[in-house]
Amino acid sequence: MHRYLAYLLAIVLFPASVMLAFKWPVWYWGAALFAVMVIIGTVDVLQNRSALRRNYPVLVHFRYFFESIGPEIRQYFIQNDLENVPFSRQDRSLVYRRSRNEMDVLPFGTLRSAYQVDYEWINHSMRPARIDNTDFRVTIGGPACTQPYSASVFNISAMSFGALSANAVRALNGGAKLGNFAQDTGEGSISPYHRERGGDLIWEIGSGYFGCRDAQGNFNEERFIENACSDQVKMIEIKLSQGAKPGHGGVLPAAKVSEEIALTRGVPMGVDCVSPPGHSAFSTPVELLQFVARLRELSGGKPVGFKLAIGHPWEWFGIAKAMQETGLMPDYIVVDGAEGGTGAAPVEFMDHVGVPMNEALMLVHNTLVGLNIRQYIHIGAAGKITSAFDIARTISMGADWCNAGRAFMFSLGCIQALSCHTDKCPTGIATQDRARSSNLDPTHKTARVFNYHRNTMRALGELLCAAGLTHTDQLGPEHILRRVSPTQIRSLGSLYRFLEPGELLQGQPEHSVFRDYWPLARTDSFDPPARIQALRDSRLH
């Protein structure tokens, strides 16, 4: 009977409170409250869609309420400082402090256990170095590039206008302008808000060819030239896949395709905006590289590369073999780890599709080294990067620079509410609701984006100085140590297998992935190798 206690009490107390209200008017508030409870309980009992509501009228709504704020309760009251869900409180606090120009030092020693497996650190030198300028940069552009770009080693990852509000885009680009680093537009193309502040842009082109498409959704050279030749666009990036949902397209429902988004993307209003899973401009590794070369030519010689999350190794090996066979090479490759992703994605894709950044980065780096072409192609990497140590470790494993998306969202004030996909972002960052986004001051947030980048670069400089280095290009896997057991420590250089320059040209390396898939990879198709396809076919019969 206790299941109906709240409902029955409301039935009894409602008339009682009405009678009391004749003598003490304040009881009208009680009468109103109990009336609402009676109505809710009656609806619960009479409906037949939910057995829980019929069994626990009125009471069940308290459960629904606390369940709805469960993430906030865990985040604010239960989660410890080092729990990554998906970013730890310590990581977020570091970004907040640096973006506000507050002291970023901690007292009383580390919160991390130095004897826990996977604990990592950078070895310091007995002769620390001195660095006067912490604006670490890398020049991106291969032999065929006539307009190389001097990029910061820390830039803003791909986040589209549409996913982000206009004010968020303004603030990010304003911060990039002040700090002399770059903002990736995301596949939603270049909006007016990307152009307002004049910050450097990396124009990302996805399978929907937004900003460079014809009425049928195919690539359009004339529209591409209009955007690519802008002085603000420093590099062009073909998105093959992204860490959050590799191999998965997307649909922006017609209701969300505003006039601004329609003009930016080159799509009609009132129609679903579709990003197909794959590209229509190419279908083989060789055609991909020919497309890269064509975009470089149409852009006037700017660096052109592609971004991918590693999946089937033979597909990446097919691209690498095509570089070797044709001599056509991208100027850069961005490796997006499976742990990355500012965009909303199906749970299965978020949790179980794609290779994590460390292994993906090493595979790409090793392949290019093994073909002796690593010196012509720069590598960027993205995947939960927030601190100077994250940058140093990622570069030591083979990257030339790092991108971050969610960290820069934190610098805007993101509180990790996990409501990016609902259009109800409480901070006005990941929403198109003007009532919410108008409360985000782009001028104030521009300063915070700039501060976060500048202070992180300063911290990176201090790390390098302590290690006796003067630039990020001196970092190697030997500089980062990892505890692999309570009694064993190994450097990344000894923990992972790194290929020697030209090793793939000299024969088959002793590396399981290369041994199994390198000989099978094709340059004329992304299809599975014949041996694997034959095995699949045999299972069907």
Secondary structure, DSSP 8 states (H G I E B T S, - for coil): -GGGHHHHHHHHHHHHHHHHHHH-TTHHHHHHHHHHHHHHHHHHHH--S-HHHHHSTTHHHHHHHHHHTHHHHIIIII--TT--SSS-HHHHHHHHHHHTT-----SSS-SS-TTSTT-EEE---SS----S----EEEE--TT-SS-EEEESEEE----BTTB-HHHHHHHHHHHHHHT-EEE--TT---HHHHHS--EEEEEE-TT-TTSB-TTS-B-HHHHHHHHTSTTEEEEEEES--SSSTT--EEE-GGG--HHHHHHHT--TTS-EEE-SS-SS--SHHHHHHHHHHHHHHTTS--EEEEE---SHHHHHHHHHHHHHH----SEEEEE-TT--SS---HHHHHHSS--HHHHHHHHHHHHHHTT-GGG-EEEEESS--SHHHHHHHHHTT-SEEEESHHHHHHHT----S-GGGT--TTSSS---HHHHTTS-HHHHHHHHHHHHHHHHHHHHHHHHHTT-SSGGG--GGGEEEEEETTEEEEHHHHS----TTHHHHS--S-HHHHHHGGG--SS--S--HHHHHHHHHHT-
